[in-house]
Amino acid sequence: PHFLSNNIHSQRCAILCFTETHCKRRSHSSIEELLPMWKDVHAYTEHGLAICYNAEIVSLLRTFEISNDLQLLPLLLQIRTEVVLVLLLYRKPGPIGNFIETLTSEVYAIQETIHIEHRTILLGDFNLDQHLTSNAALLTPLVQQLNLYMRSKYSTHNLGGILDLVMDTSSSQPISWCPSPFSDHFSLFFE
């Protein structure tokens, strides 16, 4: 409700992705209660993920099962005429461990099950500040193996870090952002 209090989001966007929703099953409102033409899909992970979409523009083609090693919500969507695999991720702060390898193999396995031409967008709160060269280098193998362009070029957090990332197989254009009164993370926008 707070985010939708500014109706520009629901009027101008086809998809809204949220990390750290902290929603429990049956303990939250559906976006349909606020916007009847919208639908939502939730991943009830430790921190919670949600992808909401305008059902007048977007169709849900497929959901995917993933391992419990990641907080990841993958959906295959059709946005007008374009088929897009949207992978929403949250990685809590802390040691990296085998996160990159696990994510790369999970995304690759999902992509292999899709037998139609599609665009892949991997996005979310990675908690790996890309201002730090060592963190940027950690993601290089992922970006290269999955043929992704890193679109997050500017700070996405009110303390200055590039924590929220958007990677895309079809566009390298930088994302736009706007501070949000509801979060310490900025709202990110892209075509």
SULURKA-V974641 format. One line per field, one symbol per residue. phi: phi as a letter, one per 30 degrees, with the letter a starting at -180 (. if undefined). psi: psi as a letter, one per 40 degrees, with the letter a starting at -180 (. if undefined). burial: I if it has 9 or more other ideal C-beta (glycine too) atoms within 8 Angstrom, else O. A space follows every 50 residues. Layout:
phi: ???
psi: ???
burial: ???
This chain:
phi: .ddddcdddddcccbbcbchdhdceicbdddddcbedcbbbccddecibb ccbdddcccdcacbdbdddbcbbcbcbcchcccbdcccbbcdekedhced dddeddddddeddccbdaccbcbkcdhbedddeddddddedddddchccd cdcbebbdcjdccccbbbdcbcdddcbbecdcadcddcbad
psi: dddedheddddeidhhhhifdfhiheeiiiddddgdeiiihihgadehih hiiheedhhhdiiihiieeighhhihihhbehhhhhhhihhiiaidbfdd ddddddddddddehfihiihhhiahefghedhddddddeddddddefihh eheiheieeeigdhihiieeiehiiiihiheeieiihiii.
burial: OOIIOOOOIIOOIOIIIIIOIOIOOOOOOOIIOOIOOIIIIIIOIOIIII IIIIIOOIOIOOOIOIOOOIIIIIIIIIIOOOIIIIIIIIIOOOOOOOII OIIIOIIIOIIOOIOOOIIIIIIIIIIIIIOOOOIIOIIOOIIOOIOIII IIOOIIIOOOIIIIIIIIIOOOOOIOIOOIOOOOIIIIOIO
